[in-house]
Amino acid sequence: MVKRLRTILATIAAVTMTACSTGGSGGETETKDKVSEGGKTILTLSTMKSTPFYEALEKKFEAKYPDIDLQIQAYKKAGEENNIGDRDEYRKSINTALLSGKGPDILELTEGLPSDDYVEKGLILNMDALMKQDGTLKQDNMHMNVLKALNPKGGTYAIPSGFYLRAFIGNGEALKDAGINEKTWTWQDFVDIAKKVTQGKNGFVAMAEYTPDMLVQEMMIDSYSLYVDRAAKKARFDSQEFIAMLKQVKKMYDDGVMTAESAEFGKQLFFSAVLREPADVINVPHMVLNKPLLLQKPHSGEQSGNMRIIPTTQLAIVVKTPAQKEAWKLMSFLLSEEGQLLPEREGFSLFKSVNGQKFDEIKEKIHAGSYKLPDGQTVKVEAEELTRFTQLLDITDQYSILDLKVISIVGEESLAYFSGQKSAEEVAKLVQNRSTTLLNE
């Protein structure tokens, strides 16, 4: 660990280019003026972990721009596991490099990095002007709602290569007469509807295979900004709202509305799932329900129930880079159809046309009756399902910069309440104290 940390620090400080870099020549290069021995401009991209996507991006980008030497500086190799200690060390090394003005040209805003702090301190570039000047970009073909959601401070500081979506899915057969007003329904409405629909129906539950701590974590994530003020480094878990949420979740399980046990196929009313690619819009819901229905999630009045955005990779340009022109070329390449069509790129595309192409292929198979689920089963799909997803994708706006440690604290401490060992108030106080200490480290 110490050896690896020294390597990444040396790399980021631009003293030498070492074997930690997966791109470029791999030998020592002069980095002061960003020119290698071959006369190419060196462009450095720092990431916590190397991936097949980065390897493909490097190869394709350098083929298009042979005068640029893209060097991927990876703290961990592809296939190596990340742990909290690694993330902490990486964050510290990146923070030190950025503040000293000797950081990489492009930075992946991986989990654990305080990207909002980087924006506030002017360490990463607002790319709005570069986007407007770039005549090759087709913003009308982009999901600008997703891009704006990922940049809540205004401006464009981060660009994703792709994104996943956390979706809420209902049982279309059982809920057809439930009268759900998904734009305004709350978790209490969810409970009332679930009790009404499942009454007298053997084996039916609202949600299955979901433990209480998992549910409270998900509800907290959806309303993260209500409980964590990252800028002020303050937590609000000792609030009546959080205590009420704990009690509400416990009551759902005590009343049998929710269960941590499994349920038979088609016997649950709702489930929450991550959709990782266009095919998942069909595959994931139909593995659980015959007639799935995408819904907005129950939410408080201050929040939206739209699908939550989970970016796969977000890239930012470091303000003090001497290679801003080359850095933007990489961003522009990422926002081209060539970049979005890289097979190694994960998630939904920021381009409507790329997602649409995948959906057209799915529709053709559905129309021909040849569409099969991953388990080989044929499935009957309603044409409206893809239309419905597209409608929800066009309005999705939910994204929060999360601290995984805070989320873990909520899950860990809530177990004592759900098992009857502590009161909701005691747990809220413990979560408040631990998260406050963490936020101020």
Order of alpha helices (4+ residues) and beta strands (2+ residues): alpha-beta-alpha-beta-alpha-beta-alpha-alpha-alpha-beta-alpha-alpha-alpha-beta-beta-alpha-beta-alpha-beta-beta-alpha-alpha-alpha-alpha-alpha-alpha
